[in-house]
């Protein structure tokens, strides 16, 4: 459909298409699955009648992990800075100095 995946929950055309696929799949006696980017969306789709759901994507998982690791690194550097004022490397968003 050409929409950015993160925007799908807010686009009526996408939501209507999802419901149409669910109805047609069930009418054909098949299992319906939905790929969601969050646990909340996956739970909602399961409650709507999808037989199986997935929560997350590789880019979502990697982004969350990297954000967590960068926060940890920044905290560790702050701890070192309080004990060692001579060496204070700058850490960029990509994890490199």
C-alpha positions, -999 to +999 in steps of 0.1 A: +000+000+000+030+022+003+027+034+039+055+033+064+049+003+087+050+023+119+020+044+106-002+014+099-022+016+131-033+051+124-043+047+087-079+038+081-073+023+047-047-001+061-070-011+090-099-017+066-076-039+045-065-059+075-101-065+085-110-075+049-081-100+049-093-114+083-129-118+070-118-135+038-093-158+054-118-169+080-145-174+053-121-197+034-116-217+066-080-208+069-059-195+098-052-158+098-020-143+111-009-107+118+026-092+120+026-064+146+053-040+157+042-039+193+027-062+219-003-040+223-011-042+186-005-079+186-029-084+215-056-063+199-053-083+166-055-116+185-087-103+203-101-093+169-099-129+157-064-135+143-052-170+151-016-162+155+003-129+159+039-117+160+051-088+181+081-069+170+106-067+141+143-069+138+147-031+134+125-025+165+145-051+185+179-038+174+169-002+180+156-009+215+187-030+223+211-004+210+193+024+229+196+004+261+233-004+256+241+032+248+223+043+280+244+018+300+276+029+283+269+065+291+262+057+328+294+037+330+314+065+315+298+090+340+309+067+368+345+066+354+345+104+350+338+109+387+368+088+396+392+097+367+390+133+355+420+130+331+404+108+304+368+116+293+360+101+259+330+114+240+306+087+229+285+094+198+251+079+190+268+052+169+288+040+200+322+052+188+343+079+203 
